[in-house]
């Protein structure tokens, strides 16, 4: 009996229809490239110092001295200024004691005309609002993905495999016919012979099974896949965005640093695409995360004054996590059964959004210790790397359609019992693609 892949093989691998789907999906991802790291620039903290008292002439608009020199004259640091003793003198004599920035701050415009930090005074006691605003940005990304995900379904045709699994045979045939028409390929007179592809077309009419998010955790195996997926996605996203957003804290030109970081991603994505079918899936994910984790942890051994070494190790570590972020989408698509694939990827994506929401606060710790954020990122990378070894290899295997066909994780868990199978309410329990209803 032919499976779905054999039945639709006449469509070819990369025709106009497939390329159209790729283009539509890629267009939606382009804005994510700059929106994901725009906070690097709009929330960067420029050099600043207290605005001089109105009784002093030390800080004037047309002061010819460089900004750092003016800052040293105003106060000992960016959050305090020397107190002015007198109010009657022209210049205002400065005392040795200090006070807060009662009149606000003056910001350097060497890099930016303005940022949200300079516009809203998010420095000193208000500095905590910067990571908070960044986290809110990613909360918006989470909410937007939940909403826009429903809109995207109106533009992209449904998966014929999924339609067949839901018993919607006529709709599946229509999608296949449209694909063949775009690819200019004749369609066989009979797509599905009687009794063929029974596994995919079993749930028809009143017996059609409705799956919910609970099916992602109903069996022990799906619980393991879901929980591992959430943690791995959260860790990968937190480290990826953490290293990307930390670009502003590296020495050198921030625009050049961001360009190099993005260029690294492009090279890594191409390399990952070439390697993905050459290595077992868990080993590839383990290798990339372990490489990133070890590289980032090495930063903890580097003295804080070695800025170039910090920068190089940070960018090298990003190679590993970028490869992992690129790869987990395909890996978990192959892991999660068709009947719950969209829901499963949605839950995993929610985990990644949680990671991106947390990463600004990890970066903020760098105000107190420049090394500590890297230690946190490295630790999460290593934990995710170890957990990835429990996932099964999906290379050169057919996509699972039913929950019972999901490959078991590498653990001591026993095979699924008859009770567990019944709990999934699957009308046709089929293992190894060989059983019948």
Order of alpha helices (4+ residues) and beta strands (2+ residues): alpha-alpha-alpha-beta-alpha-beta-beta-beta-alpha-alpha-alpha-alpha-alpha-alpha-alpha-alpha-alpha-alpha-alpha
